[in-house]
Amino acid sequence: MSDPASTRRALSKRERDRKIKAIYRELEAKKRELGLRAPAIRRGPMFYLVVLVGLAMLGGLVVQSAGKGGGKAMRDGRLVQAERSVAALAEALGRYKFHCGAYPSPLEGLEALEEKASSRPGWIGPYIDRMLPDPWKRQYVYEPTNDPPVLLSLGPDGVRGTADDIAPDVSDFERPFADTSWTNDWVHFRRRGIVVVPTKEAKEKLLKEGMRDR
């Protein structure tokens, strides 16, 4: 999480001076707009001291605001990346199950999605190019004890069970089952006991060969 104090320290003195000068020019412009109607102010040492203090306070507020904006943009970028990553992993897990009939075991883990070869019946991977950590350089949580399995990025704080945990939508796991166009009408001959065929004629042919659509 970005610290506003550290962000302020990171800004260069030149940038702060530029912002203060811009505020000062705006102040002078407003004073000129008032013209003769503005009250005469004696510009002694105290006047300039007050002006400098006021400008320094305004400059600090500008710098703090800029720091907060930059930190938020960085945080949002990593959150968006994590959301996309868990959604992509969930869909890859769905495709793995679509072909093999089950998700990778706890021992196999998410690394099973990147394997270049497998002895699993129906396997037609790999399902991802490479398994990478989440945007905070931590491993994803994967627990296939339920259906759908638990899949999480622990978010910025790295603590499970907090509000910033990032999980995919349940529909991401089911997308390969809902739309089989990505298979080009080919799937393993069993999908959890269900025969999937592109046409009625193909189904009748399979039934004649002794297959049963359950």
Phi and psi restraints in degrees (value plus and minus 20) as a CYANA .aco file:
   2 SER   PHI     -92.4   -52.4
   2 SER   PSI     116.3   156.3
   3 ASP   PHI    -118.7   -78.7
   3 ASP   PSI     100.2   140.2
   4 PRO   PHI     -76.5   -36.5
   4 PRO   PSI     -55.8   -15.8
   5 ALA   PHI     -84.9   -44.9
   5 ALA   PSI     -64.7   -24.7
   6 SER   PHI     -88.1   -48.1
   6 SER   PSI     -52.4   -12.4
   7 THR   PHI     -85.5   -45.5
   7 THR   PSI     -61.0   -21.0
   8 ARG   PHI     -83.8   -43.8
   8 ARG   PSI     -59.5   -19.5
   9 ARG   PHI     -85.9   -45.9
   9 ARG   PSI     -50.3   -10.3
  10 ALA   PHI     -92.5   -52.5
  10 ALA   PSI     -43.8    -3.8
  11 LEU   PHI     -89.9   -49.9
  11 LEU   PSI     120.7   160.7
  12 SER   PHI     -94.5   -54.5
  12 SER   PSI     135.0   175.0
  13 LYS   PHI     -80.9   -40.9
  13 LYS   PSI     -54.5   -14.5
  14 ARG   PHI     -83.1   -43.1
  14 ARG   PSI     -59.8   -19.8
  15 GLU   PHI     -86.5   -46.5
  15 GLU   PSI     -60.9   -20.9
  16 ARG   PHI     -83.7   -43.7
  16 ARG   PSI     -62.8   -22.8
  17 ASP   PHI     -81.9   -41.9
  17 ASP   PSI     -58.8   -18.8
  18 ARG   PHI     -83.0   -43.0
  18 ARG   PSI     -61.8   -21.8
  19 LYS   PHI     -87.2   -47.2
  19 LYS   PSI     -60.5   -20.5
  20 ILE   PHI     -85.1   -45.1
  20 ILE   PSI     -62.1   -22.1
  21 LYS   PHI     -83.0   -43.0
  21 LYS   PSI     -57.9   -17.9
  22 ALA   PHI     -83.9   -43.9
  22 ALA   PSI     -60.5   -20.5
  23 ILE   PHI     -85.2   -45.2
  23 ILE   PSI     -60.8   -20.8
  24 TYR   PHI     -83.4   -43.4
  24 TYR   PSI     -62.2   -22.2
  25 ARG   PHI     -82.5   -42.5
  25 ARG   PSI     -59.2   -19.2
  26 GLU   PHI     -84.8   -44.8
  26 GLU   PSI     -58.1   -18.1
  27 LEU   PHI     -83.5   -43.5
  27 LEU   PSI     -63.7   -23.7
  28 GLU   PHI     -83.6   -43.6
  28 GLU   PSI     -58.8   -18.8
  29 ALA   PHI     -83.3   -43.3
  29 ALA   PSI     -61.2   -21.2
  30 LYS   PHI     -84.7   -44.7
  30 LYS   PSI     -58.2   -18.2
  31 LYS   PHI     -86.2   -46.2
  31 LYS   PSI     -58.0   -18.0
  32 ARG   PHI     -86.5   -46.5
  32 ARG   PSI     -54.5   -14.5
  33 GLU   PHI     -82.5   -42.5
  33 GLU   PSI     -51.8   -11.8
  34 LEU   PHI     -91.2   -51.2
  34 LEU   PSI     -48.2    -8.2
  35 GLY   PHI      37.6    77.6
  35 GLY   PSI    -156.9  -116.9
  36 LEU   PHI     -91.1   -51.1
  36 LEU   PSI     -35.4     4.6
  37 ARG   PHI     -95.0   -55.0
  37 ARG   PSI     -36.3     3.7
  38 ALA   PHI     -92.9   -52.9
  38 ALA   PSI     120.9   160.9
  39 PRO   PHI     -87.3   -47.3
  39 PRO   PSI     122.1   162.1
  40 ALA   PHI     -90.8   -50.8
  40 ALA   PSI     110.3   150.3
  41 ILE   PHI    -140.9  -100.9
  41 ILE   PSI     109.3   149.3
  42 ARG   PHI     -95.5   -55.5
  42 ARG   PSI     100.8   140.8
  43 ARG   PHI    -112.5   -72.5
  43 ARG   PSI      53.2    93.2
  44 GLY   PHI    -113.6   -73.6
  44 GLY   PSI    -194.4  -154.4
  45 PRO   PHI     -77.3   -37.3
  45 PRO   PSI     -58.0   -18.0
  46 MET   PHI     -85.2   -45.2
  46 MET   PSI     -57.3   -17.3
  47 PHE   PHI     -80.3   -40.3
  47 PHE   PSI     -68.6   -28.6
  48 TYR   PHI     -86.8   -46.8
  48 TYR   PSI     -52.7   -12.7
  49 LEU   PHI     -84.4   -44.4
  49 LEU   PSI     -63.9   -23.9
  50 VAL   PHI     -83.7   -43.7
  50 VAL   PSI     -61.6   -21.6
  51 VAL   PHI     -82.7   -42.7
  51 VAL   PSI     -64.3   -24.3
  52 LEU   PHI     -84.3   -44.3
  52 LEU   PSI     -60.7   -20.7
  53 VAL   PHI     -83.6   -43.6
  53 VAL   PSI     -63.2   -23.2
  54 GLY   PHI     -83.0   -43.0
  54 GLY   PSI     -63.1   -23.1
  55 LEU   PHI     -85.5   -45.5
  55 LEU   PSI     -58.4   -18.4
  56 ALA   PHI     -83.8   -43.8
  56 ALA   PSI     -60.0   -20.0
  57 MET   PHI     -85.4   -45.4
  57 MET   PSI     -63.7   -23.7
  58 LEU   PHI     -84.5   -44.5
  58 LEU   PSI     -60.9   -20.9
  59 GLY   PHI     -82.7   -42.7
  59 GLY   PSI     -58.8   -18.8
  60 GLY   PHI     -82.1   -42.1
  60 GLY   PSI     -59.8   -19.8
  61 LEU   PHI     -85.6   -45.6
  61 LEU   PSI     -59.5   -19.5
  62 VAL   PHI     -84.0   -44.0
  62 VAL   PSI     -65.5   -25.5
  63 VAL   PHI     -83.6   -43.6
  63 VAL   PSI     -61.7   -21.7
  64 GLN   PHI     -83.5   -43.5
  64 GLN   PSI     -60.8   -20.8
  65 SER   PHI     -84.2   -44.2
  65 SER   PSI     -62.1   -22.1
  66 ALA   PHI     -84.3   -44.3
  66 ALA   PSI     -59.5   -19.5
  67 GLY   PHI     -83.8   -43.8
  67 GLY   PSI     -62.2   -22.2
  68 LYS   PHI     -84.1   -44.1
  68 LYS   PSI     -60.7   -20.7
  69 GLY   PHI     -83.2   -43.2
  69 GLY   PSI     -62.9   -22.9
  70 GLY   PHI     -85.5   -45.5
  70 GLY   PSI     -61.2   -21.2
  71 GLY   PHI     -84.5   -44.5
  71 GLY   PSI     -60.0   -20.0
  72 LYS   PHI     -84.1   -44.1
  72 LYS   PSI     -61.2   -21.2
  73 ALA   PHI     -82.3   -42.3
  73 ALA   PSI     -59.5   -19.5
  74 MET   PHI     -86.2   -46.2
  74 MET   PSI     -64.2   -24.2
  75 ARG   PHI     -82.9   -42.9
  75 ARG   PSI     -63.8   -23.8
  76 ASP   PHI     -82.0   -42.0
  76 ASP   PSI     -59.2   -19.2
  77 GLY   PHI     -81.4   -41.4
  77 GLY   PSI     -62.3   -22.3
  78 ARG   PHI     -92.5   -52.5
  78 ARG   PSI     -53.6   -13.6
  79 LEU   PHI     -85.5   -45.5
  79 LEU   PSI     -64.1   -24.1
  80 VAL   PHI     -81.6   -41.6
  80 VAL   PSI     -61.9   -21.9
  81 GLN   PHI     -82.2   -42.2
  81 GLN   PSI     -61.6   -21.6
  82 ALA   PHI     -85.8   -45.8
  82 ALA   PSI     -60.9   -20.9
  83 GLU   PHI     -82.3   -42.3
  83 GLU   PSI     -61.9   -21.9
  84 ARG   PHI     -87.2   -47.2
  84 ARG   PSI     -57.4   -17.4
  85 SER   PHI     -87.1   -47.1
  85 SER   PSI     -65.9   -25.9
  86 VAL   PHI     -87.9   -47.9
  86 VAL   PSI     -52.2   -12.2
  87 ALA   PHI     -86.4   -46.4
  87 ALA   PSI     -62.1   -22.1
  88 ALA   PHI     -86.3   -46.3
  88 ALA   PSI     -60.4   -20.4
  89 LEU   PHI     -85.2   -45.2
  89 LEU   PSI     -59.2   -19.2
  90 ALA   PHI     -83.2   -43.2
  90 ALA   PSI     -61.6   -21.6
  91 GLU   PHI     -86.9   -46.9
  91 GLU   PSI     -58.9   -18.9
  92 ALA   PHI     -83.3   -43.3
  92 ALA   PSI     -59.1   -19.1
  93 LEU   PHI     -84.2   -44.2
  93 LEU   PSI     -58.5   -18.5
  94 GLY   PHI     -82.5   -42.5
  94 GLY   PSI     -59.7   -19.7
  95 ARG   PHI     -88.2   -48.2
  95 ARG   PSI     -59.1   -19.1
  96 TYR   PHI     -78.9   -38.9
  96 TYR   PSI     -66.9   -26.9
  97 LYS   PHI     -86.9   -46.9
  97 LYS   PSI     -56.3   -16.3
  98 PHE   PHI     -76.6   -36.6
  98 PHE   PSI     -61.8   -21.8
  99 HIS   PHI    -104.2   -64.2
  99 HIS   PSI     -62.5   -22.5
 100 CYS   PHI    -118.3   -78.3
 100 CYS   PSI     -31.4     8.6
 101 GLY   PHI      67.8   107.8
 101 GLY   PSI     -26.7    13.3
 102 ALA   PHI    -178.5  -138.5
 102 ALA   PSI     138.0   178.0
 103 TYR   PHI     -94.5   -54.5
 103 TYR   PSI     141.6   181.6
 104 PRO   PHI     -76.8   -36.8
 104 PRO   PSI     124.9   164.9
 105 SER   PHI     -91.0   -51.0
 105 SER   PSI     145.7   185.7
 106 PRO   PHI     -77.6   -37.6
 106 PRO   PSI     -55.8   -15.8
 107 LEU   PHI     -88.6   -48.6
 107 LEU   PSI     -59.4   -19.4
 108 GLU   PHI     -90.6   -50.6
 108 GLU   PSI     -60.7   -20.7
 109 GLY   PHI      46.6    86.6
 109 GLY   PSI    -190.8  -150.8
 110 LEU   PHI     -88.5   -48.5
 110 LEU   PSI     -37.9     2.1
 111 GLU   PHI     -83.7   -43.7
 111 GLU   PSI     -40.1    -0.1
 112 ALA   PHI     -82.4   -42.4
 112 ALA   PSI     -43.9    -3.9
 113 LEU   PHI     -90.5   -50.5
 113 LEU   PSI     -44.0    -4.0
 114 GLU   PHI    -121.3   -81.3
 114 GLU   PSI     -19.4    20.6
 115 GLU   PHI     -80.7   -40.7
 115 GLU   PSI     120.1   160.1
 116 LYS   PHI    -106.4   -66.4
 116 LYS   PSI     -32.3     7.7
 117 ALA   PHI    -175.3  -135.3
 117 ALA   PSI     132.5   172.5
 118 SER   PHI    -176.0  -136.0
 118 SER   PSI     129.3   169.3
 119 SER   PHI    -112.8   -72.8
 119 SER   PSI     -16.5    23.5
 120 ARG   PHI     -86.6   -46.6
 120 ARG   PSI     112.8   152.8
 121 PRO   PHI     -80.7   -40.7
 121 PRO   PSI     111.0   151.0
 122 GLY   PHI      69.5   109.5
 122 GLY   PSI     -29.7    10.3
 123 TRP   PHI     -81.8   -41.8
 123 TRP   PSI     114.5   154.5
 124 ILE   PHI    -164.6  -124.6
 124 ILE   PSI      37.1    77.1
 125 GLY   PHI    -114.3   -74.3
 125 GLY   PSI    -184.3  -144.3
 126 PRO   PHI     -92.9   -52.9
 126 PRO   PSI     140.6   180.6
 127 TYR   PHI    -121.2   -81.2
 127 TYR   PSI     -35.2     4.8
 128 ILE   PHI    -159.8  -119.8
 128 ILE   PSI     139.7   179.7
 129 ASP   PHI     -92.9   -52.9
 129 ASP   PSI     -68.4   -28.4
 130 ARG   PHI    -176.4  -136.4
 130 ARG   PSI     119.8   159.8
 131 MET   PHI    -105.6   -65.6
 131 MET   PSI      96.2   136.2
 132 LEU   PHI    -134.7   -94.7
 132 LEU   PSI     136.2   176.2
 133 PRO   PHI     -90.4   -50.4
 133 PRO   PSI     151.7   191.7
 134 ASP   PHI     -93.9   -53.9
 134 ASP   PSI     155.3   195.3
 135 PRO   PHI     -80.1   -40.1
 135 PRO   PSI     -35.5     4.5
 136 TRP   PHI    -120.4   -80.4
 136 TRP   PSI      -3.8    36.2
 137 LYS   PHI      44.2    84.2
 137 LYS   PSI      13.1    53.1
 138 ARG   PHI    -136.6   -96.6
 138 ARG   PSI     136.2   176.2
 139 GLN   PHI     -94.9   -54.9
 139 GLN   PSI     126.4   166.4
 140 TYR   PHI     -92.0   -52.0
 140 TYR   PSI     128.6   168.6
 141 VAL   PHI    -105.5   -65.5
 141 VAL   PSI     106.5   146.5
 142 TYR   PHI    -154.6  -114.6
 142 TYR   PSI      98.5   138.5
 143 GLU   PHI    -155.4  -115.4
 143 GLU   PSI      80.8   120.8
 144 PRO   PHI    -106.3   -66.3
 144 PRO   PSI      15.0    55.0
 145 THR   PHI     -99.5   -59.5
 145 THR   PSI     -41.1    -1.1
 146 ASN   PHI    -138.2   -98.2
 146 ASN   PSI     155.9   195.9
 147 ASP   PHI    -150.6  -110.6
 147 ASP   PSI      89.3   129.3
 148 PRO   PHI     -95.7   -55.7
 148 PRO   PSI     142.0   182.0
 149 PRO   PHI     -92.7   -52.7
 149 PRO   PSI     145.4   185.4
 150 VAL   PHI     -96.9   -56.9
 150 VAL   PSI     107.3   147.3
 151 LEU   PHI    -159.1  -119.1
 151 LEU   PSI      99.0   139.0
 152 LEU   PHI    -162.2  -122.2
 152 LEU   PSI     124.9   164.9
 153 SER   PHI    -122.0   -82.0
 153 SER   PSI     113.9   153.9
 154 LEU   PHI     -98.5   -58.5
 154 LEU   PSI     -17.4    22.6
 155 GLY   PHI      52.2    92.2
 155 GLY   PSI    -188.3  -148.3
 156 PRO   PHI     -80.9   -40.9
 156 PRO   PSI     -56.0   -16.0
 157 ASP   PHI    -104.5   -64.5
 157 ASP   PSI     -33.8     6.2
 158 GLY   PHI      49.8    89.8
 158 GLY   PSI      -4.5    35.5
 159 VAL   PHI    -133.9   -93.9
 159 VAL   PSI     107.3   147.3
 160 ARG   PHI     -93.8   -53.8
 160 ARG   PSI     121.9   161.9
 161 GLY   PHI      70.8   110.8
 161 GLY   PSI     -13.3    26.7
 162 THR   PHI    -120.1   -80.1
 162 THR   PSI     151.8   191.8
 163 ALA   PHI     -87.0   -47.0
 163 ALA   PSI     -40.1    -0.1
 164 ASP   PHI    -114.0   -74.0
 164 ASP   PSI     -10.8    29.2
 165 ASP   PHI     -81.1   -41.1
 165 ASP   PSI     123.1   163.1
 166 ILE   PHI    -140.6  -100.6
 166 ILE   PSI      99.0   139.0
 167 ALA   PHI    -145.5  -105.5
 167 ALA   PSI     132.4   172.4
 168 PRO   PHI     -95.9   -55.9
 168 PRO   PSI     144.4   184.4
 169 ASP   PHI     -95.1   -55.1
 169 ASP   PSI     126.7   166.7
 170 VAL   PHI     -77.0   -37.0
 170 VAL   PSI     -54.4   -14.4
 171 SER   PHI     -84.2   -44.2
 171 SER   PSI     -42.3    -2.3
 172 ASP   PHI     -84.2   -44.2
 172 ASP   PSI     -55.4   -15.4
 173 PHE   PHI     -90.0   -50.0
 173 PHE   PSI     -51.5   -11.5
 174 GLU   PHI    -111.7   -71.7
 174 GLU   PSI     -27.1    12.9
 175 ARG   PHI     -77.1   -37.1
 175 ARG   PSI     -63.4   -23.4
 176 PRO   PHI     -82.1   -42.1
 176 PRO   PSI     -46.4    -6.4
 177 PHE   PHI    -101.6   -61.6
 177 PHE   PSI     -51.1   -11.1
 178 ALA   PHI     -98.1   -58.1
 178 ALA   PSI     -50.5   -10.5
 179 ASP   PHI    -153.5  -113.5
 179 ASP   PSI      86.1   126.1
 180 THR   PHI    -115.6   -75.6
 180 THR   PSI      -6.4    33.6
 181 SER   PHI     -83.4   -43.4
 181 SER   PSI     -47.2    -7.2
 182 TRP   PHI     -87.1   -47.1
 182 TRP   PSI     -34.5     5.5
 183 THR   PHI    -107.7   -67.7
 183 THR   PSI     -26.6    13.4
 184 ASN   PHI      34.9    74.9
 184 ASN   PSI      22.6    62.6
 185 ASP   PHI      46.4    86.4
 185 ASP   PSI      -1.7    38.3
 186 TRP   PHI    -139.8   -99.8
 186 TRP   PSI     113.4   153.4
 187 VAL   PHI    -163.4  -123.4
 187 VAL   PSI     145.1   185.1
 188 HIS   PHI     -81.1   -41.1
 188 HIS   PSI     129.9   169.9
 189 PHE   PHI     -85.7   -45.7
 189 PHE   PSI     -33.0     7.0
 190 ARG   PHI    -144.9  -104.9
 190 ARG   PSI     114.3   154.3
 191 ARG   PHI    -149.2  -109.2
 191 ARG   PSI      67.6   107.6
 192 ARG   PHI      33.5    73.5
 192 ARG   PSI      22.8    62.8
 193 GLY   PHI      65.7   105.7
 193 GLY   PSI     -17.0    23.0
 194 ILE   PHI    -131.5   -91.5
 194 ILE   PSI     110.1   150.1
 195 VAL   PHI    -106.9   -66.9
 195 VAL   PSI     106.4   146.4
 196 VAL   PHI    -129.9   -89.9
 196 VAL   PSI     101.5   141.5
 197 VAL   PHI    -153.7  -113.7
 197 VAL   PSI     130.7   170.7
 198 PRO   PHI     -96.7   -56.7
 198 PRO   PSI     -46.2    -6.2
 199 THR   PHI    -158.7  -118.7
 199 THR   PSI     145.0   185.0
 200 LYS   PHI     -85.1   -45.1
 200 LYS   PSI     -58.0   -18.0
 201 GLU   PHI     -83.8   -43.8
 201 GLU   PSI     -60.2   -20.2
 202 ALA   PHI     -85.6   -45.6
 202 ALA   PSI     -56.5   -16.5
 203 LYS   PHI     -84.8   -44.8
 203 LYS   PSI     -65.6   -25.6
 204 GLU   PHI     -82.0   -42.0
 204 GLU   PSI     -56.0   -16.0
 205 LYS   PHI     -84.7   -44.7
 205 LYS   PSI     -62.4   -22.4
 206 LEU   PHI     -84.8   -44.8
 206 LEU   PSI     -59.3   -19.3
 207 LEU   PHI     -83.9   -43.9
 207 LEU   PSI     -57.4   -17.4
 208 LYS   PHI     -85.7   -45.7
 208 LYS   PSI     -49.6    -9.6
 209 GLU   PHI    -102.0   -62.0
 209 GLU   PSI     -18.2    21.8
 210 GLY   PHI      82.3   122.3
 210 GLY   PSI     -20.4    19.6
 211 MET   PHI     -96.8   -56.8
 211 MET   PSI     133.5   173.5
 212 ARG   PHI    -147.2  -107.2
 212 ARG   PSI     109.2   149.2
 213 ASP   PHI    -105.6   -65.6
 213 ASP   PSI      87.4   127.4
